Amino acid sequence: MTLYSFSPEVRIRCAEDYKGVFDGALFKVHQPHFLFLAKCTEQPKSRLGIVVAKKKVRRAHERNRIKRIARESFRLIQHDLDLLDIVVMPKVGIESVPNVELHQQLQVAWQKLQRLVKKHQKISNSPPQK
């Protein structure tokens, strides 16, 4: 059994790295309650950043719950992802959604993100057309 961790090297921590994802996002995945932005990275592992604005989620305990669920979801799937910097942002109304549904939406979002990356790799690796 492999142990999955959420160590500091898999976190986006500085403003410059967040800005890099916001400005250069190659991939966007929309879910009813989440938005994923991602870009390819040269880091040895995929990294996750979570932005939960007070405007979107008023109560601190709800913001913390959302971040906890997003981190746990990433922790379990991080080894299946390509090398990406990913920022997860919740949408308005997320605080009323139960944990089970949030987990399901995150699973679907990870799958969509992986499909987008594979599609992008096929296009960038294909020989140029004459």
C-alpha positions in Angstrom: 0.0 0.0 0.0 1.4 3.4 -1.0 1.2 6.2 1.4 -0.1 9.4 -0.1 0.8 12.7 1.6 0.2 16.3 1.2 3.7 17.6 1.9 4.9 21.2 1.3 6.4 20.4 -2.1 3.0 19.6 -3.5 1.5 23.0 -2.4 1.5 26.2 -4.3 2.6 28.7 -1.7 3.8 32.0 -3.1 1.9 34.7 -4.8 4.2 34.5 -7.9 3.3 30.8 -8.5 -0.4 31.6 -8.1 -0.1 34.5 -10.5 1.7 32.1 -13.0 -1.3 29.8 -13.0 -3.8 32.6 -13.2 -2.0 34.3 -16.1 -0.9 31.2 -18.0 -3.6 28.6 -17.4 -3.7 26.1 -20.3 -6.5 24.1 -18.9 -9.8 25.2 -17.3 -12.4 22.8 -15.9 -15.8 24.0 -14.8 -18.0 22.1 -12.4 -21.2 23.3 -10.8 -19.4 24.4 -7.6 -15.7 24.4 -8.6 -13.4 26.0 -11.2 -10.0 24.4 -11.9 -7.2 26.3 -13.5 -4.0 24.4 -14.5 -0.8 24.8 -16.3 2.2 22.5 -17.0 5.1 22.8 -14.6 8.7 21.8 -14.5 8.4 20.9 -10.8 9.1 17.2 -9.8 5.4 16.8 -8.6 2.0 18.3 -9.4 1.2 21.1 -7.0 -2.2 22.3 -5.7 -3.3 25.8 -4.6 -6.7 26.6 -3.2 -8.3 30.0 -3.3 -11.5 30.4 -1.3 -12.6 34.1 -1.3 -14.6 35.5 1.6 -16.9 37.0 -1.0 -17.8 33.5 -2.3 -17.9 31.7 1.1 -18.7 33.9 4.1 -18.1 31.7 7.1 -14.6 30.6 8.0 -15.6 27.1 9.0 -17.2 26.6 5.5 -14.0 27.9 3.8 -11.9 25.5 5.8 -14.2 22.6 5.0 -14.0 23.2 1.3 -10.2 23.5 1.5 -10.0 20.3 3.5 -12.1 18.4 1.0 -10.1 19.7 -2.0 -6.8 18.9 -0.4 -7.9 15.3 0.5 -9.2 14.8 -3.1 -5.9 16.0 -4.5 -3.9 13.9 -2.1 -5.6 10.7 -3.3 -5.2 11.5 -7.0 -1.9 13.3 -7.2 0.1 10.3 -8.4 -2.2 9.8 -11.4 -1.9 13.4 -12.6 0.7 14.8 -15.1 3.0 17.5 -13.8 0.7 20.4 -13.3 0.2 23.4 -11.2 -3.5 23.5 -10.3 -5.5 26.2 -8.6 -9.0 25.2 -7.3 -11.6 27.9 -6.7 -15.1 27.3 -5.4 -18.1 29.0 -6.8 -20.9 30.9 -5.0 -23.4 28.6 -3.2 -20.9 25.9 -2.4 -21.4 26.1 1.3 -24.9 24.4 1.1 -23.5 21.4 -0.8 -22.9 18.2 1.2 -19.4 16.7 1.5 -20.3 13.6 -0.6 -21.4 15.7 -3.5 -18.3 17.9 -3.3 -16.1 14.7 -3.4 -18.0 13.5 -6.5 -17.7 16.9 -8.3 -13.9 16.9 -7.5 -13.5 13.4 -8.9 -15.3 14.4 -12.1 -13.1 17.5 -12.3 -9.9 15.5 -11.9 -11.0 13.2 -14.7 -11.9 16.1 -17.0 -8.5 17.7 -16.3 -6.7 14.5 -17.1 -8.6 14.2 -20.4 -7.7 17.8 -21.3 -4.0 17.2 -20.6 -3.9 14.0 -22.7 -5.7 15.7 -25.6 -3.2 18.6 -25.4 -0.3 16.2 -25.3 -1.6 14.4 -28.4 -1.9 17.6 -30.3 1.5 19.0 -29.3 3.2 15.6 -30.0 1.6 15.1 -33.4 3.7 15.8 -36.5 3.0 19.1 -38.3 0.5 18.9 -41.2 1.7 19.8 -44.7 
